[in-house]
Amino acid sequence: MTQEFDSQSRNSARLAAVQALYQMELAGQKSKLVVHEFNDHWFKGAGTNSNTDSEYFELIVLGVVAEQSIVDKAISEKLNEKWKLDRLDTTLRAIMRCAAYEILRCFDVPGTVIVDQYVSIAHDFYEGSEPKFVNAALDKLARQYRTAEFGLVHTVDE
């Protein structure tokens, strides 16, 4: 598998994960049902998005659900006092949750790549200041949890 294909397949998985979390929140569906539907109907059906890394998609979706309190806490700590996670719209919340999960748990992917990919996804959905918001919050998160990647020293009271 080439690096370019891997990158495209992971990007497609990230976008699908955001869409799955959105669907789960709006429709009140369980994560395993949504993963099954995406695998059966979107990834395998009609040949669309057949280059999606379905295992990575499942890792993100199920990981966010399993660790939602940890993910939400990490995001909330990086938001401005005026902004609470539940104040964000559903799509923005899904983007932030997927990205935060990857930053916290997917150490095989550089933090800067994760931030860049989710900022790009934010651009797919928003034309306003939301992508800048996503970039600022995720950059703070990545710098805290991936200090070595940024040449930073992590102190005890951070």
Stockholm file with secondary structure:
# STOCKHOLM 1.0

chainA/1-158         MTQEFDSQSRNSARLAAVQALYQMELAGQKSKLVVHEFNDHWFKGAGTNSNTDSEYFELIVLGVVAEQSIVDKAISEKLNEKWKLDRLDTTLRAIMRCAAYEILRCFDVPGTVIVDQYVSIAHDFYEGSEPKFVNAALDKLARQYRTAEFGLVHTVDE
#=GR chainA/1-158 SS CCHHHHHHHHHHHHHHHHHHHHHHHHHTCCHHHHHHHIIIIIISGGGTTTTCCHHHHHHHHHHHHHTHHHHHHHHHTTSCTTCCGGGSCHHHHHHHHHHHHHHHHCTTSCHHHHHHHHHHHHHHHCSSSHHHHHHHHHHHHHHHHCGGGGTCCCCTTC
#=GC SS_cons         CCHHHHHHHHHHHHHHHHHHHHHHHHHTCCHHHHHHHIIIIIISGGGTTTTCCHHHHHHHHHHHHHTHHHHHHHHHTTSCTTCCGGGSCHHHHHHHHHHHHHHHHCTTSCHHHHHHHHHHHHHHHCSSSHHHHHHHHHHHHHHHHCGGGGTCCCCTTC
//
